[in-house]
Amino acid sequence: MTDYSVAIVGRANVGKSTLFNKLINQQHALVSPIAGTTRDRLEATCSWQGLDFTLIDTGGFDIIKSDPIEEQILVQTTKAIKEADLVIFLVDTNSGLMPLDKDFAIFLKKHNKNILLVANKADTLRKRDLIANFYQLGCGEPIPISAASGSGSGDLLDLITANLKKIKIKKKIVPEAIVSKPIKIIFLGQPNVGKSSLINAILNEERVIATPIPHTTRGVQTIDFKYKGKNFQLLDSAGLRRRHKKSELIEKFSIEQIKTLLPQTDIALLIIDVNQNISVQDKKISKLISDHNVNVIIVANKWDLVPDKDENTINKYVDYFSDNLAATKYAPIIFTSALEKQRVRKILDIALTTYQERFRRIDDNAADKFLKWCIKKSFPKKSKGVKQPYLIDFKQVATDPPRFKLRKDAKSVLAPAYIKFLIKMLREKFGFLGTPVKIEIEGVDLSHKHKKNIKPEKI
């Protein structure tokens, strides 16, 4: 959270997302020659000359036909304009002054008086001579830049910070000492399972565009949010569908963005339409989450549409998910309805619990006793060869996520099933709710060493 917000607005395809990426110095917004690529508001922190501000990318201000998605883009852009301390009105030098630019200028002056008129794609002297036409908009002197090359971006940032410094801060300043790192939660699932609707229900506002039309969301939208004194960052993502149907260039960019963000995420929510059977794609998303060692919660959405529920209905679904989503079998399951806002905030409560479990540490003494208890419960069987596995010791070596090391004699082979048994027992004994747990095996040559006596004993 910063004290200032700056919104980049303008017609479709004038270079808003390119400028957004250039100013924050990273590829956060999707950029393509296809008009209307950006739909939701994208937010990121931008820093310049010791001043931090929230930069907002918006969808194009072009409503050509009656379309539910385009109408919601207009709603989101209007909200950004009203809430921003400063608006960057971006126009296109190549196409020149357009009638829609004039209409937009009138609209902007009604809603926000702090406007910087920026003429993009002015990357040659000849093009810079053409920007004089934009004076007709009555939004001040046009500032020539090229978002693609970065020409003029430093001067633009100077003007942005100079304008922001003139604005009185009305927001409460939070002392730096109590600002905590946000818990990052990404919403994943197939198209139309209710990811965006869940985010809106949690926030209790229409923050992201949600329609019954599949693939409404493009890219990853980041929303900062506070709940029970904790900072959260909610990441709404595009629906992940089967590969052979993935024809749109924009969708390919969205999926690559998700794969890049997953390692930086704390918790993944696997959103499933509870009224549909678990598909191959659901299993692939489950595996994708597991492969990235991210905490996971399964959200069974649209629970309100399940008919004839009784006291055993939830248990049947829990067993079904457990049997069909093997990669994330350890995930807690919550049954929600975004439409009726049923248990939507409970998702955050479970997220807080699983996040804390990610940092759980078992001391060496407890880990040693745990190993003895497991040996007594189920003696390790050989996997290959004739030698019985000899387990030396067991200890936790890392958190975030929890990682353990099991030392054994180098000559025997321990069956993979025994490692799964140890992980299952760790969860039974210590928790680790929704948290991936890893066990590394280290073989020790005991031919010239005294073997440590680890006999099964009561604990």
N, C-alpha and C positions, 0 to 999 in steps of 0.2 A: 504494500500500500504506500502511495506517495501523496504529497500534499496538492499536487497539480495534475490535471489531465488535459491532453491535447488530442483532438480528433482530426483525422485526415478524411476529408469528404470530397465528393465530386462525381461526375458522370462515370459510367462504366468504362473501363479500359483507358483511363487517363494516366495510369501508373501509380495508383494509391498503394497497392501492396508492395510494389517494387521500392517505393520511397520508404514505406514502413520498415521493410527489411534492411534498407540501407542505413536508416537512422538508428536502428537498434543493433546494427552490425551483426545480424544473424538471419538465416533463412527460416523465419517463423511462419510467415504468411505464404500460402500457395500462390504462385504466379504463373499465368498462362495467357496466350492471346485470345482465349475464349471469354467473351463478355459475360459478366455475372459469376466469375469464379468465386469471389468472396461473397459470402452470404451473411454470416453472423458477425458480430463485433469481435475483433481480435485485440487483445490487450497485452502490452509488454512494458517493462520499465526501461526508460531511456535515461542515460546520464550524460551531462555535458557541463563542463566548467563548474563542477562541484554541486550541480543541481540535478536532482532526480525528478522525473515526471512520468506519468503513465501515458504511453502513446497508444492511440486507438485506431485501428484500421476498420473501415466500414465498407458495406456493399455499395455498388453503384446506384446513384440517385436517378434511375431510369425506370419508370413504370409505363411500359408500352401497352400492355394488355392486362386484363383482369386475371391474375394468377395468384394463388394463395402464398406461394413462396416469395414472389416479388413484392406482394403487399406487406409481408412480414419483414422483408429486407428494409423497406421504407420505414416501418415502425422502429426497427433497431437503429437505423441511421438517425432518425429523429431523436431518439433517446440519447444517443451519443452527443449530438449537437447541443441538446438542452443541458446535459450534465457537464460538458467540457468547459474548462476555463479559457481555452483558446482553440480556434478552429483554423486548420490549414485548408483553404479552398483551392483544390488542385484543378488546373485546366490544362488542355493539351495544345501546345504551340503548333503541332503538325496539322490538326484539324481546324484550328483557329476558333474564333468566337462563334459559339453555337446558340440557337434560341433557348435550349435547355439550360445553358450556363446562366443566361439572363434570368430565367425563372428561378433557378436555384439561388442566385445572388439575392433576389427579393426575399425568398424563404429564409435564407441565413440571417439577413439583417433583422428579420422579425424575431428570431429566436436567440441570436448571439451577436453581440456587438464587437467582440474581440476576434477579428478575422485577419489572417495573413493570406493574401492572394498569391499563389505560387504557380508560375507557368512552367510546366514540365516539358521535357524533350527539346529544350532550347540548347542543343549541344553544338551549334555553329553560330558564327556572328550573324549570318543571314537570317537565321531563325530568331535570334535575339532581337533583330530589328522589327520582327512581326508582332512582338508582344504588346506594342502600344495600343493595339485594338482592345485589349482587355481592360483598359482604363474605363471603358464604357460601363463596366459592371458596377462602378462606384464602390469598390472594396479596397481602395488604396492602390499603391504602386505595385505592379506585378513583379515578383521576384523570380528571375530566370534560373532554372536548375536543369540538370539531367540526372534523374534518379538512377538510370541504368549505369552511367559511368561514375556517378558520385559528384560530378561537377556542381559546385555551388551548395553542396549539402552542409559544409562547415559554416558557411555564411548564414544559411537558413537556421541552423541550430543556435548560432549567436543571437539571431533575431527572436527565436522562440524563447530562449532563456531570459533575454532582456525584457520581453513582454510579460513573462510570468513573474519576474521579480517586482513588477509594478503592481501586481495583483495582491491584495491583502489575503493572507491565509485565514480562512474561516474555520477550517477543519481542526479538530483536536490533534495536537502533536503527541504521538505516543513515544515515551522515553525509549531510547535505543536498547536499554538493558532488558526490557520486557518483550521486545519483538523477537518472536521465535521463528525458526525455520518452518515453512508450511508443510503439512502432510499432503503429498501429491497423490491424488486419486484419479485414475483414468477409467472412463466408462467404455467398455468394449462389448461387442456383440454383432449379430447379423443386422442387416437393415430392418428398420421398422419394429424393433423389439421394445422401443420406448426409452432409449438412452437420453435424448434431449428432453423428453417429457419428465423424466425422473429428476434431471437437474433443475428444471423449472419448478417442479414440486418442492424440492429441497430448499430452493432459494425463495420460494413463494412469490415468484415474479416471472414474466415471460422474458427471460434473459437470453435464451437461444431459440432459434427458429425450430419449431416442431410441427410437422404436418403428417398426414397419412401417406404422403408420397415417399416411396423409398429413396434413399440417397440424398435426402434434403441437406444433411450436414456434410460439409466438405472440409478437409483438413482437420486440425485439432484446435478447438476453442479453449482458452484458458480463463478460468474465473476464480478470482480470489474471494474467500469467504471465511467468516469467523463463526465458530460454534462452540459453546461452553468454554469460552476463553482460549480456544485453540485455533491457530491459523490453518486453513485448508486451501488447497488449490485443486479445483475440479477441472478435469480435462475431458471435454466432450469430443468424441471421435466419429469419423465416418463409419458407416456400416461395412463389415467385412463379409463379402460374399464369395462364392466359389470362383476359382481362378479363371476357368474358361469363359466366364461371363464378364470378366474384368476388362472392358473395352475402352473405357474413358481414360484419357491421359490424366485428368484431374484426380480420378480415383486411384490411379497408380501412385501419384504423388502423395495422396493421403495415407495410403498403406505404408509407404516408405517412411513417412513422418512418424507414424505410430511405432514402427519398429525401432526408430531412432530414439523416441521418447521413453519406451518401455524400461530400459535400464536405469533411467533417471527417476522412475516412478516408485512410490512406496507401496501402493495398493492398487490392484486391478479389480474392477467390478466386472464379472462376466454376466452380462444381462441376457436373460433368456425369456422368451415368450412362453409362459407356463402352459399355454393351450396348444403348443406345437410339440411334436416329438423331437427329441434330441437328434440333431442332424450330424452328418460328417463334418460340416463346417464348424458347428459348436465344439466338436471334439478337437478340431485343429486350433481353434482359438484357445481352448483350454491348454493344449500342448504348448502353444506360443507363450502363454503366460508362465507356465511351469519352466520352460527353457530359459526364461529371463530372470528366474529366481525372485519374482515379485510376489508379495503377499496377495492373497486372492479371497474374494467373497463372491459367492454365487447369488445373484439377485433374480429370483423367479417373479417376473413382473406380470401384470394383467391378471392378478389373482382374483380380482372382482368378477372376471368373466368365467371362472370355473363354476360349473353348476353343481348343485346337490352336495355341497361340502358337509362333512361330518368330522368327528373327533379323530378319525383315522386317516383323513385325506392327506394331511401334511406328511405323515409318516410314510405313506405310499410314495409320494413325490420325492421325499428325501432318499428313500431306498433306490428309486429310479435314477435320480441324478448321480448317486454314489456308484451305481453299477455302470453308468454310461459315460461318466466323465472321470476316467481313471487317473488322468494326469493331475487333476486337482481334487482328488478324493478327500483331501484334508481340509477343504474349504468349508467354512460355515455357510449355511443357506438361509436366506431371508425371503419371505413371501410378501410382495408389495403390490400396490396399485398406484401408479403415477396419477391416473385419472382422479381417483378418490383421495389421493395423498395419504394412503394407508401405509404406515410403518416406514415412510420415506426417510424421516430423520433418524430412525433406528439404524439405518445403514451407516450413518456417521458414528453412532455409539459403538457398533461392532468394529468399524474401521479404527477407532481409537484403541480398542482392546487388542486387535491384531497387530497394530503398529507397535504397541508396547511389548507384545510377545516377540517381536523381531529382535529386541534387544535383551531378551532374557538370557541370563548367564547361570550355568550350573557349576558350582565349585568342584575342585578336583576330588575332594573326599566324597561328595554326593555322586559324582560320575563313576568313581571306583565302586561304590556300593551298588550303584545301578547295574554295572556290568556283571557283578557277582549274582545279583538277583535275576538277571536275564539268563545267565548260564544255568542257574538252577531251574528256571522255568522251561528253558529249551536249550539243551546242549548243542553247540555248533556241530553241524554235520559236514563231512568232507564233500567237496564239489567234484574234484578230479584227483586222480592218483590214489595212493593208499594211505597217506598220512592224515591223521586227524588234526584239524586246526587247533592251534594252541594260542589263546588270546592272552596278551601280556597286560595291556592297560588301555584305558579309555578316558579321554578328556576333551573338554570344549576348547577350541583354539580361536574362535572368532564369533562375533555377533553381526547382525545386519547384512546377510541373514545368518542364523546360527549354523556353525560348522564344527564338527567333531572329528577327532582323529582316533582311530582304533589301530593299536599296534598288535601285530601277530607274528608268529614265526614265518620266515620267508619261504620255507619249503612246501607248506601246505596251501591249498586253495579253499577259500571260504565261499560257500554258496551265496549267490546274490540274494536269495530268499532270506538269508539270515540278516543281511543288512536291512532289508525291508521290515523284518521282525523287530530289529533294534529301533528303527525310526518309529514304528507303530507303538512300541513300548515307551519311547521318549515322550510321545504325545499323550499317552495314557497316564504317565507318571508326572509330567511337568507342564503339560499344556501345549504351547506353541500353536495356538489357534490360528488357522489360516496362513501359517508361516512355512515356507520351504525349509526343510532341514537336510543338511548334507553330511555324510560320513565318509571321510577319506580313510583308505587302508594303507598302512605302512608295514612293509615286511622287514623283519629284523633277523639277521643271521645269528642264531643261538648256538652254533657249533662249538664256539670257544668261550661261551658266557654261561653264567649261572642262571638257570631259568627261574623267573619269578613265580612263586607258588600262588596261583589264583584258583583256589578250590571253592566250589559252590558252598555258600553258607547263608544262614538266615540273616535277614536285615530287620 
